[in-house]
């Protein structure tokens, strides 16, 4: 009977971190190791499994087909490992974590993520702030947040780890809102706003006239304006309310939109409770990235 090979969780964590960070250098920073040490861990993992996991090129690192299968299994093994460690150390994890997120994301994708964290860490109090990305970044820069999810353009080389990516869609009360409209009425958030800029820039490129029909910093207020027929807006596809209509861009001569991106930024010197929330959020949202 062949001897079983035991894979050390550190090797699996190195693989997952390299993929999440997009390279060995950033992975090393997160793991507290040198780039060469992380590379050696990946090599050891490949040797133990007998397969190539990553394809390295000067510009990027990509998974092989075997690597994609093993990555999913590695994440599940690490989740069980981390859950075991969490339960063993649970009495030690306590405190307050100040966490910020845009209102639309906080009301759609985050409730289950934060509820699961609270269940596993009953001694950690979550102080959650829901605001526009600009306001969140100001709070973060002022030292008033430990962690924050912020919207950004996929092309931006700004701080933070990408944890979510999703298609953007045009939304209106119904498709008739644009019937015969020479100028597109827009419902937007105050400047600067990634979605607002995406709307106006894409319409300008398509040479479609537009006007700001309604401006509101509240998601509820913006959706109320769209429901009232004041204009159209842009939302991540999974966040579009079921009582509103996703407008077919091709049929209505609207510009196609690039995906939206969400990044997680973290303050230096995180507490153990904040580190645990950071890892939990990354793990739970990674499939959307």
Secondary structure, DSSP 8 states (H G I E B T S, - for coil): --------HHHHHHHHHHHHHTSHHHHHHHHTS-HHHHHHHHHHHHHHHTS--EEE-SS-EEE-HHHHHHHHHHHHHHHHHHHHHHHHHGGG--EEEEEEE-HHHHHHTHHHHHHHHHHH-TTEEEEEEE--HHHHHHHHHTT--SEEEEEE-TT---SSEEEEEE-EEEEES-GGGGTT-SSEEEEE-SSS-HHHHHHHHHHHHTT--EEEEEE-S-HHHHHHHHHTTS-BEEEEGGGS-TTSEEE-TTTTT------EEEEEEE-SS--HHHHHHHHHHHHHHGGG-
